[in-house]
Amino acid sequence: MSRLFLILTILACAFSTNAQETFVSAKLTPGDVYVGQPAKLSITTYTNTWFTSAAKIPPLVLSNAFVVPSENNVGTESINGTTFSYVSTNFMIYPYSNETVEIPVLNIILFTPEPGGFKGKEKTVRSKAQKLLVSDAPVSVDKSQWLVANWLSVKQNWSKSLKAVKVGDVVDREISWSASGTMAAFFPDIDWVKTDGLSVYPELPGSNTKMPERGSEQIAYKKQKISYLFEREGRITLPAIKMGYWHARQNRWIDRSLPEIIVEVAANPDLAMLASVRDSLSQLTADPTQNSDLENEAAFQWKTLLPLLLKIAALAILLGLLVYYIRLFILKRKLYLQSNTHQLSKLKQALSKGQKPTIQTALYRWMDHLPTSRREANFSRLCEANLDHVSPSLKSSIDHLFEPEPSMLDTNDQKELLKTVKVLHRKCSKKPDKQARRLQLNP
C-alpha cells in the first residue's frame, strides 16, 4: 500500500511539472491622477512555454477617459523558480472628468503550446478590475487654463510689424502650442478679451496629437490664427493671453502666458480724405467780410470746383467700401474654411463616393471641428451622447464603415450615415450670433 502511494505521488509531481501555466496581471501607474493627467495601464500575459500568436484583448472603451495604445514589451521572467515568457500590452489612460475611472475585467485569449508541444492552443485568462482615482484641478489654479503636461512651448508670429500700424490695418497673429504627455483635446480655449478700438476675429484652431513611437512621449500640437482690425488712432492695448500647465512630476503650476502688447496706431491719410474735402468746401463758401469782387470770384471757383470735389468724395467712399467688403469677404472665407460646416460638406462628398478610408478621414476631421463640449472619443459615442435612440441599422452601418473589407461602403449604409451626420451636425453645432459684427468706417 505504501509503495502504491509513493508511485502515485511521483506521477502527480511529474504531471504538475509538465502542466500548462498561464495567467495575466493588470497594473495602473500611478493609481491616482488629476483630470487630463495620463496613467499607464499594463496588461501582462504569462506562459511557461511561449506564445504562437498575439493575444486577443477586447477593445478597452471607458466612459470618462480617452484610451491611447502605447508601446508593448516582451521578455522572460523567473517566478518561483519557473521561467515565464510574457507580453506586456500598454495603454495610456487620459481621464477627462473628475470621476473615478472603472477599468473592467477583461477576458483575454492566449495562443500557447503545452510543455513538450509546438502547436498553440487557445487559453482564456481574466484580468482583475482596476480603479483609477481622479482629482479635480487644485483650487489655486484657474480651471479654464488647466492643462497637465511634461512641458509646454508657446510661439507666436505676426504678419507685419506692430511699430507701423495705421487705422484700418488688419494684422494677423498666429500662436502655436506644443506639449508632451497630453492630448490636443485638453488644450484650453483662449478667452479673447474685447478692447475699445479693436475688432478681433479668431479662426477655429487646428490641433493634432502625434502618436508615440517606441520609447517616445506623446506630443500634442495646436495652432490658431487671429486677425486684429485697428479702428481708431492712438494707443491700443492687446490684452495678455493667460496660459500655463501643471507639471505633475514637480507638482507645481508653470506659467507660459503671453504679456500684453501696447500698439501706437497712427492716423490713416486715406481714411481722412472725407474730412479734407469738407474743410475745402467750408473754406470756399464762408467769408462775409470780403468785397463783392472777391465774393463773385469765390462763387465762380465754388461752382467750378464743387462737381470735381463731389466726384472725389464719391470715389473715396466707393474705394473705402470696396476695401471694406474685400476684407470682410476674406475674413469670412477664412472662417468658413476652418468651420465644421465646411468639414461637413467634405464629409458629404466622401459619403457620396463610398470609399471607406476617405469617409473615415473626413468623419474624424468633422468631429475635430465640433465644439469642445460636444466632442467624443469616437463616432459611436458621439451618436449615443446626442441621439435619442441609436437604431440597429445605424449600428450596423457604423460597423460596416470600420470593417477593412470591402473597401467600398454599401449605398444603404451611405444614406444611413449621411442622415445621422446631418442630425448630429444640427444638434452639436453652435448657434450663430443673431447680431453679426460689422466693421465701422472711420472717417
C-alpha positions, 0 to 999 in steps of 0.5 A: 500500500505504501509503495502504491502511494509513493508511485502515485505521488511521483506521477502527480509531481511529474504531471504538475511539472509538465502542466500548462501555466498561464495567467495575466496581471493588470497594473495602473501607474500611478493609481491616482491622477488629476483630470487630463493627467495620463496613467499607464495601464499594463496588461501582462500575459504569462506562459511557461512555454511561449506564445504562437500568436498575439493575444486577443484583448477586447477593445478597452472603451471607458466612459470618462477617459480617452484610451491611447495604445502605447508601446508593448514589451516582451521578455522572460521572467523567473517566478518561483523558480519557473521561467515565464515568457510574457507580453506586456500590452500598454495603454495610456489612460487620459481621464477627462472628468473628475470621476473615478475611472472603472477599468473592467475585467477583461477576458483575454485569449492566449495562443500557447503550446503545452510543455513538450508541444509546438502547436498553440492552443487557445487559453482564456485568462481574466484580468482583475478590475482596476480603479483609477482615482481622479482629482479635480484641478487644485483650487489655486489654479484657474480651471479654464487654463488647466492643462497637465503636461511634461512641458509646454512651448508657446510661439507666436508670429505676426504678419507685419510689424506692430511699430507701423500700424495705421487705422484700418490695418488688419494684422494677423497673429498666429500662436502655436502650442506644443506639449508632451504627455497630453492630448490636443483635446485638453488644450484650453480655449483662449478667452479673447478679451474685447478692447475699445478700438479693436475688432478681433476675429479668431479662426477655429484652431487646428490641433493634432496629437502625434502618436508615440513611437517606441520609447517616445512621449506623446506630443500634442500640437495646436495652432490658431490664427487671429486677425486684429482690425485697428479702428481708431488712432492712438494707443491700443492695448492687446490684452495678455493671453493667460496660459500655463500647465501643471507639471505633475512630476514637480507638482507645481503650476508653470506659467507660459502666458503671453504679456500684453502688447501696447500698439501706437496706431497712427492716423490713416491719410486715406481714411481722412480724405472725407474730412479734407474735402469738407474743410475745402468746401467750408473754406470756399463758401464762408467769408462775409467780410470780403468785397463783392469782387472777391465774393463773385470770384469765390462763387465762380471757383465754388461752382467750378470746383464743387462737381470735381470735389463731389466726384472725389468724395464719391470715389473715396467712399466707393474705394473705402467700401470696396476695401471694406467688403474685400476684407470682410469677404476674406475674413469670412472665407477664412472662417468658413474654411476652418468651420465644421460646416465646411468639414461637413460638406467634405464629409458629404462628398466622401459619403457620396463616393463610398470609399471607406478610408476617405469617409473615415478621414473626413468623419474624424476631421468633422468631429475635430471641428465640433465644439469642445463640449460636444466632442467624443472619443469616437463616432459611436459615442458621439451618436449615443451622447446626442441621439435619442435612440441609436437604431440597429441599422445605424449600428450596423452601418457604423460597423460596416464603415470600420470593417477593412473589407470591402473597401467600398461602403454599401449605398444603404449604409451611405444614406444611413450615415449621411442622415445621422451626420446631418442630425448630429451636425444640427444638434452639436453645432453652435448657434450663430450670433443673431447680431453679426459684427460689422466693421465701422468706417472711420472717417 
